[in-house]
Amino acid sequence: MDNEKLNGQPDRWFDDLIDSGEPSQEIGTDEQTVASYDMADLSDIELEKIIQEAMEDDWAVDEAILPEQDLTPYLEDAYTDEQADADPADTAEAEECEEAVTRKVRPKRKGGYGLFGLPHLASTAIWAGLILFIGISLGRVLWLCASDILAFGRQDKSVTITITDSDNLDSITNKLHNAGLIKYPELFKMYAKLAKVEEKGKISAGTFELNTLYDYHALVGGMSDTSSYRETVEVFIPEGYTCAQIYALLEEKGVCTVQEMEEYASQSEFSSYAFLEGVQRGSKYCLEGFLFPDTYEFYTNDKPQRIFHKLLSRFDDQFTDEMEQQLVTLNERLAAKYRSNGLSQEYIDQHKITIREVVIIASMIEKETAHTGEIRNISSVIYNRLTNPSNYPKLNIDATIVYALGGKTDFTAEDMKVDSPYNTYLYNGLTPGAISNPGAFSLKAALDPADTNYYFYALDPNAEIRGHKFFTNYDDHKNFLASLGD
């Protein structure tokens, strides 16, 4: 159309367009399109079959492309606008249309896929099997761990195990494993760390009698300091043994090593024992005289601290309050002797006998006495010389020479000249320390000497009972020795 026509009659072109059509004419089949798809010769039945198959095909609407929409608002608006004028038949038709649209846009359910592209049922079965396998495996591991921790299914078997001071958790665990007391070393170490076994010192050095029936808790408890399962040994310490002899005996019995005892004795203070007042510390034999001879039950591979505590505690028990009172009485008797020999009160006060000196004298009595019948006489000789230093400054006791020579008994005249404070033929008065560990009889004799005037004694080989003869003067003593041919 040209502009003039549009400008002259603006609405005429639309009327012409409407009038050109024939309303009664229906839109027919596009013959050309039908022919292009080879459908021109199809009968109505065949065509209907194709349409039916197409309708039954699994055409599902992808929700991502065409999500299901809620048509209710639109239908409600349409109903509101036309509700008043709508014909009941039209309303029913509209509802059917709505239902058809809803069915068309609702996606069809498909069979789902799960693990590795497998159907959900198969993947569920795999997951269930996997969980069951893990559960069974975990349960088996837990059972094995529990059976080892709690010692289930073990045979009743006693096992001896020795722990030393140099052992750590790893070496202890290996010993337990090699002995068949545990199956899983790493599990035991984990338990030990959780229980703070090393930190709290729950395992002690020693030899322990354990059993394969013991669980972890019982094993740790069985290796403690105070364990009732700890192996013990009975040791008899004879009266008159020196510290060196006691150390060697305890090492021989498997109680403790000589080196450990010597080191502990020389380095420890032992301040809790009042009877050790005046004892010079620092020597490996500084406790000489105070390790009370008796029969003891020791732990094997024990600590020296416990050993010395047991020995010193026994001495403390034996040196009773009654004996302390006897010490007071003894000093009163000695004071009278000092005065009778012309010594001053000052000298007397400076030479009062202490517990340490009682032990030194008792140690000499222990080594010099042949039988208990003469024990108080031997004691009297020592005290008679001590209270008469002007005439008898030296004790002249052979047993002190033996101690100075380290236990040599067959000493010669030359040996008697050994320069040692323990040589009572060279040095005046008492020795610096005890020469043995005396028993109860010697201690009592040292506290209660016989009241005699003896200053000498000599062993009588011709006596019916082996013992000593006692003398009040040197001439009698010398003549007796001459009669023996010495």
NORCOR-V923843 format. One record per residue. N is the residue number from 1. RES is the residue in three letters. OMEGA is omega in degrees with one decimal (none if undefined). NEAR is the number of other ideal C-beta (glycine too) atoms within 12 Angstrom. D_FIRST is the distance of its C-alpha to the first C-alpha in whole Angstrom. Layout:
# NORCOR-V923843
N_RES_OMEGA_NEAR_D_FIRST / N_RES_OMEGA_NEAR_D_FIRST
This chain:
# NORCOR-V923843
1_MET_177.2_14_0 / 2_ASP_-174.7_9_4 / 3_ASN_-178.3_9_7 / 4_GLU_-179.8_10_8 / 5_LYS_-179.2_13_7 / 6_LEU_-176.9_13_7 / 7_ASN_-178.0_12_10 / 8_GLY_-176.9_12_11 / 9_GLN_-173.2_15_11 / 10_PRO_-176.1_13_11 / 11_ASP_-174.0_13_12 / 12_ARG_-176.3_16_11 / 13_TRP_-179.0_17_8 / 14_PHE_178.2_13_12 / 15_ASP_179.1_12_14 / 16_ASP_179.9_13_12 / 17_LEU_-179.3_11_12 / 18_ILE_-175.6_12_16 / 19_ASP_-175.6_11_17 / 20_SER_-178.2_11_16 / 21_GLY_175.4_11_19 / 22_GLU_-174.3_9_22 / 23_PRO_-175.6_9_24 / 24_SER_-176.5_6_28 / 25_GLN_179.2_8_27 / 26_GLU_177.8_7_29 / 27_ILE_-174.8_9_28 / 28_GLY_-179.7_9_30 / 29_THR_178.2_14_32 / 30_ASP_-174.4_12_30 / 31_GLU_-178.1_11_32 / 32_GLN_179.4_11_31 / 33_THR_178.3_12_32 / 34_VAL_-178.5_15_36 / 35_ALA_-177.6_13_37 / 36_SER_178.1_10_36 / 37_TYR_177.8_14_39 / 38_ASP_-179.6_11_41 / 39_MET_-175.3_19_41 / 40_ALA_-174.8_16_40 / 41_ASP_-179.2_11_44 / 42_LEU_175.8_17_45 / 43_SER_-179.8_11_46 / 44_ASP_-178.2_12_45 / 45_ILE_-179.2_10_48 / 46_GLU_179.8_15_48 / 47_LEU_178.9_18_44 / 48_GLU_178.5_13_46 / 49_LYS_179.3_14_49 / 50_ILE_-179.8_18_46 / 51_ILE_-179.8_15_44 / 52_GLN_178.8_12_48 / 53_GLU_179.3_13_49 / 54_ALA_179.7_12_46 / 55_MET_-178.6_12_46 / 56_GLU_-179.0_11_50 / 57_ASP_-174.6_11_49 / 58_ASP_177.2_13_51 / 59_TRP_179.3_14_47 / 60_ALA_179.7_18_48 / 61_VAL_177.7_20_46 / 62_ASP_-176.4_13_47 / 63_GLU_178.8_15_48 / 64_ALA_179.9_9_47 / 65_ILE_-178.4_10_43 / 66_LEU_179.7_15_43 / 67_PRO_179.1_12_46 / 68_GLU_-176.3_19_47 / 69_GLN_177.4_16_45 / 70_ASP_-177.0_14_46 / 71_LEU_-175.5_23_44 / 72_THR_-178.8_13_46 / 73_PRO_-178.7_11_44 / 74_TYR_-179.1_15_41 / 75_LEU_179.4_22_43 / 76_GLU_178.7_15_45 / 77_ASP_-179.5_12_42 / 78_ALA_-179.6_20_40 / 79_TYR_-178.4_20_43 / 80_THR_-176.7_13_44 / 81_ASP_-171.8_12_40 / 82_GLU_-172.4_15_41 / 83_GLN_-174.5_16_44 / 84_ALA_-173.5_9_45 / 85_ASP_-172.2_12_42 / 86_ALA_174.9_17_43 / 87_ASP_-179.5_12_44 / 88_PRO_179.6_11_47 / 89_ALA_178.8_10_46 / 90_ASP_-179.7_16_43 / 91_THR_178.8_19_45 / 92_ALA_179.6_13_47 / 93_GLU_179.7_14_44 / 94_ALA_-180.0_23_43 / 95_GLU_177.5_19_46 / 96_GLU_179.3_14_46 / 97_CYS_178.9_17_43 / 98_GLU_-179.3_22_44 / 99_GLU_179.4_16_47 / 100_ALA_179.5_14_45 / 101_VAL_-179.5_21_43 / 102_THR_179.1_19_46 / 103_ARG_-175.1_15_48 / 104_LYS_-175.8_19_45 / 105_VAL_178.9_22_45 / 106_ARG_-176.9_19_49 / 107_PRO_178.9_19_50 / 108_LYS_178.9_17_52 / 109_ARG_176.8_9_56 / 110_LYS_173.7_13_57 / 111_GLY_-175.6_13_61 / 112_GLY_179.1_14_61 / 113_TYR_-176.2_14_63 / 114_GLY_-173.3_16_66 / 115_LEU_178.1_18_68 / 116_PHE_178.0_11_67 / 117_GLY_179.4_10_65 / 118_LEU_176.8_16_67 / 119_PRO_-177.2_16_66 / 120_HIS_-178.8_17_67 / 121_LEU_-179.9_15_71 / 122_ALA_-179.6_18_72 / 123_SER_176.4_18_71 / 124_THR_178.5_17_73 / 125_ALA_179.6_16_76 / 126_ILE_178.6_18_76 / 127_TRP_179.7_18_76 / 128_ALA_177.8_15_79 / 129_GLY_179.3_15_81 / 130_LEU_179.2_15_80 / 131_ILE_179.0_14_81 / 132_LEU_179.5_14_84 / 133_PHE_179.4_14_86 / 134_ILE_180.0_14_85 / 135_GLY_179.7_14_87 / 136_ILE_-179.9_14_90 / 137_SER_179.7_14_90 / 138_LEU_178.0_14_90 / 139_GLY_179.1_14_93 / 140_ARG_177.7_14_95 / 141_VAL_179.7_16_95 / 142_LEU_179.5_16_96 / 143_TRP_178.3_16_99 / 144_LEU_178.5_18_100 / 145_CYS_-178.8_22_100 / 146_ALA_-179.4_20_102 / 147_SER_177.9_20_104 / 148_ASP_-179.9_31_105 / 149_ILE_-175.9_28_105 / 150_LEU_176.0_23_107 / 151_ALA_177.3_27_109 / 152_PHE_172.3_16_108 / 153_GLY_-179.9_14_110 / 154_ARG_173.0_23_113 / 155_GLN_179.5_13_116 / 156_ASP_-176.5_12_119 / 157_LYS_177.8_16_120 / 158_SER_-178.4_19_122 / 159_VAL_177.0_29_121 / 160_THR_-179.5_24_123 / 161_ILE_-178.0_38_121 / 162_THR_178.1_28_122 / 163_ILE_178.6_40_120 / 164_THR_179.6_24_121 / 165_ASP_-178.7_23_120 / 166_SER_-179.4_12_118 / 167_ASP_172.1_22_115 / 168_ASN_-175.7_18_112 / 169_LEU_-179.1_28_109 / 170_ASP_-177.9_18_108 / 171_SER_176.9_22_112 / 172_ILE_179.0_36_113 / 173_THR_178.8_34_110 / 174_ASN_178.8_20_111 / 175_LYS_178.4_29_114 / 176_LEU_-179.4_40_113 / 177_HIS_-179.9_24_111 / 178_ASN_179.2_15_113 / 179_ALA_179.6_27_116 / 180_GLY_-179.0_23_113 / 181_LEU_174.6_38_113 / 182_ILE_179.1_37_109 / 183_LYS_-173.4_26_107 / 184_TYR_-177.1_21_104 / 185_PRO_-177.8_24_105 / 186_GLU_178.3_18_101 / 187_LEU_178.6_25_101 / 188_PHE_179.0_34_105 / 189_LYS_176.6_25_104 / 190_MET_177.7_19_101 / 191_TYR_-177.7_28_103 / 192_ALA_179.2_30_106 / 193_LYS_177.7_20_103 / 194_LEU_180.0_17_102 / 195_ALA_179.6_21_105 / 196_LYS_-176.8_14_106 / 197_VAL_-179.3_29_109 / 198_GLU_-176.9_21_110 / 199_GLU_-177.7_12_109 / 200_LYS_177.8_15_111 / 201_GLY_-175.7_17_114 / 202_LYS_178.9_26_114 / 203_ILE_-176.6_36_116 / 204_SER_174.0_33_119 / 205_ALA_-179.9_33_121 / 206_GLY_175.3_37_123 / 207_THR_-171.8_30_124 / 208_PHE_176.4_39_123 / 209_GLU_-176.5_26_123 / 210_LEU_-178.1_40_120 / 211_ASN_-179.6_23_119 / 212_THR_177.5_26_116 / 213_LEU_-177.7_21_115 / 214_TYR_173.7_33_114 / 215_ASP_-176.0_24_111 / 216_TYR_-178.2_35_109 / 217_HIS_-179.7_20_110 / 218_ALA_178.2_25_114 / 219_LEU_179.3_42_114 / 220_VAL_178.9_38_113 / 221_GLY_-179.6_23_116 / 222_GLY_179.0_35_118 / 223_MET_-179.9_44_118 / 224_SER_-178.6_25_119 / 225_ASP_-173.2_25_122 / 226_THR_-176.5_17_123 / 227_SER_175.8_29_122 / 228_SER_178.5_16_124 / 229_TYR_-177.9_29_123 / 230_ARG_-178.3_33_125 / 231_GLU_-179.7_29_127 / 232_THR_177.6_25_131 / 233_VAL_178.8_26_134 / 234_GLU_-177.2_17_138 / 235_VAL_175.3_31_139 / 236_PHE_177.6_17_143 / 237_ILE_-177.6_35_144 / 238_PRO_175.8_21_148 / 239_GLU_179.8_31_150 / 240_GLY_175.7_33_151 / 241_TYR_174.8_33_147 / 242_THR_177.2_35_146 / 243_CYS_-179.8_38_142 / 244_ALA_179.5_26_142 / 245_GLN_179.0_27_144 / 246_ILE_178.7_43_141 / 247_TYR_-179.0_36_138 / 248_ALA_179.9_22_139 / 249_LEU_-179.1_29_140 / 250_LEU_176.2_40_137 / 251_GLU_178.6_26_135 / 252_GLU_-179.9_18_137 / 253_LYS_178.4_28_136 / 254_GLY_-178.0_23_132 / 255_VAL_-177.6_38_132 / 256_CYS_179.9_39_131 / 257_THR_178.1_25_131 / 258_VAL_-178.3_25_134 / 259_GLN_180.0_17_132 / 260_GLU_-179.6_29_130 / 261_MET_178.6_36_133 / 262_GLU_180.0_28_134 / 263_GLU_-178.6_21_131 / 264_TYR_-178.9_31_131 / 265_ALA_-176.1_35_134 / 266_SER_-173.3_23_134 / 267_GLN_-175.7_18_131 / 268_SER_-176.5_28_131 / 269_GLU_-178.0_16_132 / 270_PHE_-174.7_30_134 / 271_SER_-176.9_12_134 / 272_SER_-178.4_15_134 / 273_TYR_-175.2_28_137 / 274_ALA_-177.5_18_140 / 275_PHE_177.8_32_143 / 276_LEU_178.6_31_141 / 277_GLU_-179.4_17_142 / 278_GLY_179.1_22_144 / 279_VAL_-179.7_32_143 / 280_GLN_-179.3_18_141 / 281_ARG_173.8_21_138 / 282_GLY_-179.9_17_136 / 283_SER_179.4_20_138 / 284_LYS_177.8_26_138 / 285_TYR_-177.2_34_141 / 286_CYS_179.7_30_141 / 287_LEU_178.9_42_141 / 288_GLU_179.2_40_144 / 289_GLY_-174.9_49_146 / 290_PHE_176.9_42_143 / 291_LEU_-167.0_48_142 / 292_PHE_179.0_39_144 / 293_PRO_-179.9_34_145 / 294_ASP_174.5_26_144 / 295_THR_-176.0_17_142 / 296_TYR_170.2_28_139 / 297_GLU_-178.6_21_136 / 298_PHE_167.3_36_133 / 299_TYR_173.2_38_129 / 300_THR_-177.3_34_129 / 301_ASN_-177.4_35_127 / 302_ASP_178.2_42_127 / 303_LYS_-179.7_30_127 / 304_PRO_179.7_37_130 / 305_GLN_-178.6_25_129 / 306_ARG_-179.8_30_129 / 307_ILE_-179.4_41_133 / 308_PHE_178.0_41_134 / 309_HIS_-179.1_24_133 / 310_LYS_-178.3_30_135 / 311_LEU_-179.1_42_138 / 312_LEU_178.0_33_138 / 313_SER_177.6_22_138 / 314_ARG_176.5_26_141 / 315_PHE_180.0_38_143 / 316_ASP_178.7_24_142 / 317_ASP_-175.7_17_143 / 318_GLN_179.6_32_146 / 319_PHE_-169.5_33_147 / 320_THR_175.7_17_147 / 321_ASP_178.1_12_148 / 322_GLU_179.5_15_152 / 323_MET_176.1_27_152 / 324_GLU_176.6_22_151 / 325_GLN_175.9_15_154 / 326_GLN_178.2_24_156 / 327_LEU_177.0_31_155 / 328_VAL_179.1_20_156 / 329_THR_179.1_18_159 / 330_LEU_-179.7_35_159 / 331_ASN_176.6_27_159 / 332_GLU_177.9_17_162 / 333_ARG_-179.2_28_164 / 334_LEU_179.0_38_163 / 335_ALA_178.1_26_164 / 336_ALA_178.6_18_167 / 337_LYS_178.5_29_168 / 338_TYR_-177.7_29_166 / 339_ARG_179.5_19_169 / 340_SER_178.8_15_172 / 341_ASN_172.6_24_171 / 342_GLY_-179.5_15_171 / 343_LEU_-175.5_23_167 / 344_SER_177.8_13_166 / 345_GLN_178.0_14_163 / 346_GLU_178.3_12_161 / 347_TYR_179.9_20_161 / 348_ILE_-179.0_25_161 / 349_ASP_-178.9_15_158 / 350_GLN_-176.1_14_156 / 351_HIS_173.7_24_157 / 352_LYS_-178.5_25_156 / 353_ILE_176.8_38_155 / 354_THR_176.9_25_151 / 355_ILE_179.8_34_149 / 356_ARG_-179.3_32_148 / 357_GLU_173.5_33_152 / 358_VAL_179.9_42_153 / 359_VAL_178.7_42_150 / 360_ILE_179.6_42_152 / 361_ILE_179.2_49_155 / 362_ALA_179.8_51_154 / 363_SER_176.4_49_153 / 364_MET_178.0_46_156 / 365_ILE_-178.7_47_158 / 366_GLU_-176.0_41_155 / 367_LYS_-175.8_39_156 / 368_GLU_-173.6_40_160 / 369_THR_177.6_35_161 / 370_ALA_177.7_25_162 / 371_HIS_-172.7_19_162 / 372_THR_-179.2_21_161 / 373_GLY_-178.1_19_165 / 374_GLU_-169.6_32_166 / 375_ILE_-178.8_37_162 / 376_ARG_175.3_28_163 / 377_ASN_175.3_33_166 / 378_ILE_178.9_44_164 / 379_SER_-177.5_42_162 / 380_SER_178.6_34_165 / 381_VAL_-179.0_39_166 / 382_ILE_-177.8_48_163 / 383_TYR_178.2_44_163 / 384_ASN_178.1_34_167 / 385_ARG_-178.7_35_166 / 386_LEU_-177.8_42_163 / 387_THR_177.6_35_165 / 388_ASN_-173.6_27_168 / 389_PRO_-179.7_24_166 / 390_SER_-177.8_14_169 / 391_ASN_-177.6_16_171 / 392_TYR_-177.2_27_168 / 393_PRO_-177.5_18_165 / 394_LYS_-177.8_24_163 / 395_LEU_178.7_37_163 / 396_ASN_-179.7_28_163 / 397_ILE_-176.4_39_161 / 398_ASP_-176.1_28_161 / 399_ALA_178.7_39_157 / 400_THR_175.5_37_156 / 401_ILE_177.9_37_157 / 402_VAL_-179.6_30_155 / 403_TYR_-180.0_40_152 / 404_ALA_179.7_30_152 / 405_LEU_177.1_24_152 / 406_GLY_177.0_18_149 / 407_GLY_179.4_22_151 / 408_LYS_-175.1_17_154 / 409_THR_-178.6_14_157 / 410_ASP_-176.8_11_159 / 411_PHE_-178.0_22_159 / 412_THR_176.9_12_162 / 413_ALA_178.6_11_164 / 414_GLU_178.3_10_162 / 415_ASP_-178.0_21_159 / 416_MET_177.9_24_161 / 417_LYS_-177.8_15_160 / 418_VAL_-177.4_24_156 / 419_ASP_-179.7_14_155 / 420_SER_176.3_23_153 / 421_PRO_177.1_21_153 / 422_TYR_177.9_37_153 / 423_ASN_-176.8_29_157 / 424_THR_171.6_36_159 / 425_TYR_179.6_26_162 / 426_LEU_-174.0_23_160 / 427_TYR_-178.4_22_159 / 428_ASN_170.4_18_160 / 429_GLY_-175.9_28_159 / 430_LEU_174.9_35_156 / 431_THR_-179.5_36_153 / 432_PRO_-179.6_27_150 / 433_GLY_179.7_36_148 / 434_ALA_178.3_45_149 / 435_ILE_176.6_45_150 / 436_SER_175.4_44_149 / 437_ASN_-172.8_42_147 / 438_PRO_176.0_45_150 / 439_GLY_-175.0_33_150 / 440_ALA_-178.2_26_151 / 441_PHE_180.0_26_155 / 442_SER_177.1_41_155 / 443_LEU_-179.7_41_153 / 444_LYS_178.1_28_156 / 445_ALA_178.6_36_159 / 446_ALA_178.6_45_157 / 447_LEU_-176.2_38_157 / 448_ASP_180.0_28_160 / 449_PRO_175.5_35_163 / 450_ALA_-179.8_24_166 / 451_ASP_-176.1_17_169 / 452_THR_174.2_23_171 / 453_ASN_-178.8_23_173 / 454_TYR_174.6_31_171 / 455_TYR_-178.1_29_170 / 456_PHE_170.6_32_170 / 457_TYR_178.8_37_169 / 458_ALA_-177.6_32_169 / 459_LEU_-179.1_26_168 / 460_ASP_-178.6_22_171 / 461_PRO_-178.1_18_171 / 462_ASN_-178.3_14_174 / 463_ALA_178.2_18_173 / 464_GLU_173.6_9_173 / 465_ILE_-176.9_15_169 / 466_ARG_-179.7_15_167 / 467_GLY_-175.7_23_167 / 468_HIS_169.2_29_169 / 469_LYS_-174.6_28_172 / 470_PHE_-176.0_31_172 / 471_PHE_179.4_24_174 / 472_THR_-179.4_20_175 / 473_ASN_-174.1_17_176 / 474_TYR_-177.9_18_176 / 475_ASP_178.1_13_179 / 476_ASP_179.3_20_179 / 477_HIS_-178.7_26_175 / 478_LYS_179.1_15_176 / 479_ASN_179.3_16_179 / 480_PHE_179.7_25_177 / 481_LEU_178.6_20_175 / 482_ALA_179.0_12_178 / 483_SER_178.8_15_179 / 484_LEU_179.7_16_176 / 485_GLY_179.9_8_177 / 486_ASP_none_13_174
